[in-house]
Amino acid sequence: MNVKSFDALTMGELDTWEEVRAGNPALDSPYFHPGFSAAVHAGGRTVHVAVGDGVFVPHHRDGRLLRPVGWPGADFQGPILAAGAPFQPLDLLGNGASGYVFDHLVEQAPGFERWVVTRRPSPYLDVTGGLDGYLGRASKSGKDNMGQARRRAAKAGRELGEVRFEADSTDAEALARVIELKRAQYAATGAQDYFAEPGRVRLLESLLKTRDPGFGGVLSTVHAGSRLLAAHFGLRSGGVLHWWFPVYDPELAKLSPGWILLRELVAASPALGVTRIDLGRGEDEYKRRARTGESVVCQGIVTRNPLRRAAVTAVARARAMARNGRLPRSR
């Protein structure tokens, strides 16, 4: 395959990318839109694209390893190609690259079966028809939590002031508050700080300003009086909204502000033109309760080196055992 820097792609190649993507339902996530690769590249992290006949694989070069574009923040990964088209993942290797590592590969990606080590669920909400449509498909737990969110929003209104929801804000200060709260959450839980790299902050700031009808960032906020209860920054492409960076005020946790925000966003989905909210990989309790369905994403490595593959397999399986409670979790 011919490897180019993203900014070396021609307009014709970008048009073909989007045409191929639009014809493959497995690629409707905004992570597969060329606008996402463009934003990552413009943010200062070089994006390379392996280009074949109707095939595009955006990625980063990390030493001798290739990683999907946007890693480690990309919740869906895979080659851009027509549905049913053949693909040989080993064609990605060359020019010194010894492996292509993936951790959110869509299960429908062709040719990757032998390279997959583990699989995990990626829940979603079918929000066709807005809140009423969602409640008609939701589990009892989902319905109960949405009902509680309505009552707690009313309580927040009584105690803190009028509850105000903005589905698609362009407020840069509100985005800065989202990042601040997310970094505090990382620190409190011992998780790696995604925003420790300034380029990732610039990425979100750039996406907030992207107002293309087919792709862009979406910032949603819910306030009670002067207090920010919860907010979320995600990606939007067509009818799909990806739930990416949700935050809430920990001092108001008893009000379940995250559920209040999610309920408002589901209710606003028809006005936004959204029919599905992807929650991203994970078995978090709120995802389990809220979901109406799930897709599957895969972890593994494409490599000719059996030792490297064995090492990746051992780490992935150890993490899977830890999630299942068979090993103590590391922090």
Buried (B, 14 or more C-beta within 10 A) or exposed (E): BEBBEBEEBEEEBBEBBBEBBEEBEBBBBBBBBBBBBBBBBBBEBEBBBBBBEEBBBBBBBEEBBBBBBBBEBBBBBBBBBBEEBEBEBEBBBEEEBBBBBBBBBBBBBBBBEEBBBBBBBBBBBBBBBBBEBBBEBBEEBBBEBBEBBBEBBEBBBEEBEEBEBBBBBEBEEBBEBBBEBBBEBBEEEEEEEBBEEEEBBBBBBBBBEBEEEEBBBBBBBBBBEEBBBBBBBBBBBBBBBBBBBBBBBEEBEEBBBBBBBBBBBBBBBBEBEBBBBBBBBBEEEBBBBBBBEBBBBBBBBBBEEEEBBEEBBEEBEEBBEEBEEEEEEEE
